[in-house]
Structures are given as structure tokens and as C-alpha cells.
């Protein structure tokens, strides 16, 4: 019976050792902030050595040796240091974080109980630069430049919008969304792990239908004005022509309102009156002198 329990215990210990693997930690930090990568050593066994490695064997190596109380840094930036004392808490501190710090990190602990490995993956988040502008050809344009990861862009109120993106060599992404709407105001919503922004824009144009009506109204006014001016000048020319015709025939103008007697109407001949003879009886011819 005792042998059976011993076999079961040994088998259980073997399973635990097979299932248990190196610890793995995912860390996300915004660019410019502080990143702390953990190396959780909680064994009571005496610590002999701690080694931090980055990405590749030729990259940064940060080590501590307890028996000599010595630390060494090879190919590491000045931004990479121990968070605390390496003999008690060998966490790695990176400040400020940049895009070049992203990648895999390995912490190896050597103790009297054996060797232990802890893995971390550092993800650097870069907030985008957000702008909202107006373009005559495309309408309202919302742009989230050089973000990591790419930002999500939405509109209020929801509209049928178009989106494009450009991937840069450093891993950042620029995403552009544009919408052509008849509304007077639009809102652009930018969602990103590092930032959420809302931008408002008053559009400098009105509805195309209203613009069409205004254009039609201006055209109508122009046509009516042109016709009116043409009629005015034509009427003035006719008046000038009539006045010139009247000036060319003055006789007809003077005798216009007089009626002439028809040639076929016979009139009686007017004869001088006949005076009676007695008015000459007492007449004496004499010279009459008049003084002036």
C-alpha cells in the first residue's frame, strides 16, 4: 500500500512539472510613460544571479550577481534600470517608453533551487493626432494620424462614410474617414486605447438642393432683367423713330387736325353787297385833312 502511494505521488509530481511552464506576462504602456516588467521570484532559496535579456542575444543584457554584489549592463539604454534592488525585487523599469522598446523580454533567475524563466511582451501604444477639416471635393474629413494601433472613427449622426488607412514603417497607422452630408454640423468620434476624442465641425455650405434653388433663382432674375432691358431699349428706339418721322413732315403735322372741304361739294359764290343809291345823294367830294 505504501509503495502504491509513493508511485502516485511521484506521478503527480511529474505531471505538475510537465504542466508548469515559464510564466508569461503581457504589458501595454503608452509611449512616453513608465513600463515595469515583473520577475516574480518568491523562492526561499538563495538568489545567485538575475539576467534580463531583450529580443535577441546581441541586444540589451542587464545582470546582477549576488555573490559579488555586482551589476552589469551591456547594450542597454540609460532608460532601462532596476525598478528596486535586484537582490529583493528584480523588476525591470523602462522610462520613458518609446516605440523601439516594444518586443519580448526574458528574466532568468539562478538560485540554489534551480533556474527560473519569466517572459514578458511589451506593447507600446501611441495615441494618434486627430484633426477634423473640410474639403470641397470630399466633405468633412476626420483623420487620426500615426496611431498604434489604428484608431476607430465614427460619425454623429451616422452617415455613409468612406475610410482609408496608411501603414507606416514604425508600426503606426494613419486612418482617414470622410463623409459628404447635407447637415450643417457633424461630429467625429475617435476611439483608441490611449485616447477618446470628439470633434465638432460647422460645415461652411448648405444643402445642394438649396444651392440649386438659389442658383435657379439668380438665373431667373438675370433672364427677367435681360428681357426687361431689351423691351425698354426697343420701346425707346420706336419712340425715337416716330419722333424723327414727325420732324421730317412738318406740313402734315400742322394740318393734321384741320378738315378740308371735299371737292365735290358746291358752294355759293359770295357777291359784294348792293348798297341803295340814296346813300350817295348828299355826298360832296372834298378834301379832308387830318392832323396827326
Residue pairs with C-beta under 8 A, 6 or more apart in sequence:
22 116
22 117
22 118
22 119
23 40
23 117
23 118
23 119
24 118
24 119
24 120
24 121
25 37
25 38
25 118
25 119
25 120
25 121
26 120
26 121
26 123
27 35
27 36
27 37
27 120
27 121
27 122
27 123
28 122
28 123
28 124
28 125
28 193
29 35
29 97
29 122
29 123
29 124
29 125
30 97
30 124
30 125
30 126
30 127
30 194
31 96
31 97
31 98
31 99
31 124
31 125
31 126
31 127
32 96
32 97
32 98
33 95
33 96
33 97
34 93
34 94
34 95
34 96
34 97
35 93
35 94
35 95
35 97
35 101
35 122
36 83
36 91
36 92
36 93
36 94
37 52
37 91
37 92
37 94
37 105
37 107
37 120
37 122
38 91
38 107
38 118
38 120
39 50
39 52
39 90
39 91
39 92
39 107
39 109
39 118
40 118
41 47
41 50
41 90
41 109
41 111
41 116
43 111
43 113
43 116
45 111
45 112
45 113
46 66
46 111
46 112
47 66
47 87
47 109
47 110
47 111
48 65
48 66
48 67
48 110
48 111
48 112
49 63
49 64
49 65
49 66
49 108
49 109
49 110
50 63
50 64
50 86
50 90
50 107
50 108
50 109
50 110
51 61
51 62
51 63
51 64
51 107
51 108
51 110
52 60
52 61
52 62
52 63
52 80
52 90
52 92
52 105
52 106
52 107
53 59
53 60
53 61
53 105
53 106
53 108
54 60
54 61
54 76
54 103
54 104
54 105
54 106
55 103
55 104
55 105
58 75
59 75
60 73
60 74
60 75
60 76
60 77
60 80
61 72
61 73
61 74
61 75
61 76
62 71
62 72
62 73
62 74
62 76
62 80
62 82
62 92
63 71
63 72
63 73
63 74
64 70
64 71
64 72
64 82
64 86
64 87
64 90
65 71
65 72
66 87
71 82
71 86
73 80
79 94
79 95
79 96
79 97
79 98
79 101
80 92
80 93
80 94
81 92
81 93
82 90
82 91
82 92
82 93
83 89
83 91
83 92
83 93
84 90
84 91
90 107
90 109
92 105
92 107
94 101
94 122
97 122
97 124
98 124
99 124
99 126
99 148
99 170
99 171
99 172
101 122
101 124
102 122
102 123
102 124
102 171
103 121
103 122
104 119
104 120
104 121
104 122
105 119
105 120
105 121
105 122
106 117
106 118
106 119
106 120
107 117
107 118
107 119
107 120
108 115
108 116
108 117
108 118
109 115
109 116
109 117
109 118
124 148
125 148
125 149
125 193
125 194
126 146
126 147
126 148
126 172
126 194
127 147
127 192
127 194
127 195
128 144
128 145
128 146
128 147
128 151
128 172
128 174
128 175
128 190
128 192
128 195
129 144
129 145
129 146
129 147
130 142
130 143
130 144
130 145
130 151
130 188
130 190
130 195
130 197
130 199
131 142
131 143
131 145
131 199
132 140
132 141
132 142
132 143
132 188
132 199
132 200
132 201
133 140
133 141
133 143
133 201
134 140
134 141
134 201
134 203
134 204
135 141
135 178
138 162
138 178
138 180
139 178
139 179
139 180
139 181
139 203
140 178
140 179
140 180
140 181
140 186
140 188
140 201
140 203
141 176
141 177
141 178
142 153
142 155
142 176
142 177
142 178
142 188
142 190
142 199
143 174
143 175
143 176
143 177
144 150
144 151
144 153
144 174
144 175
144 176
144 190
144 192
145 174
146 168
146 172
146 173
146 174
147 172
147 173
147 174
147 175
147 192
147 194
148 171
148 172
148 173
149 173
149 192
149 193
150 165
150 173
150 175
151 173
151 175
151 190
151 191
151 192
152 175
152 190
152 191
152 192
153 161
153 163
153 175
153 177
153 188
153 189
153 190
153 191
154 188
154 189
154 191
155 161
155 177
155 179
155 186
155 187
155 188
155 189
156 186
156 187
156 189
157 183
159 179
159 181
159 186
160 179
161 177
161 178
161 179
162 177
162 178
162 179
163 175
163 176
163 177
164 175
164 176
165 173
165 174
165 175
165 176
166 173
166 174
167 173
168 174
177 188
179 186
181 203
182 206
182 207
182 208
182 209
183 203
184 202
184 203
184 206
185 200
185 201
185 202
185 203
186 200
186 201
186 203
187 198
187 199
187 200
187 201
188 198
188 199
188 200
188 201
189 196
189 197
189 198
190 196
190 197
190 198
190 199
205 211
246 253
261 267
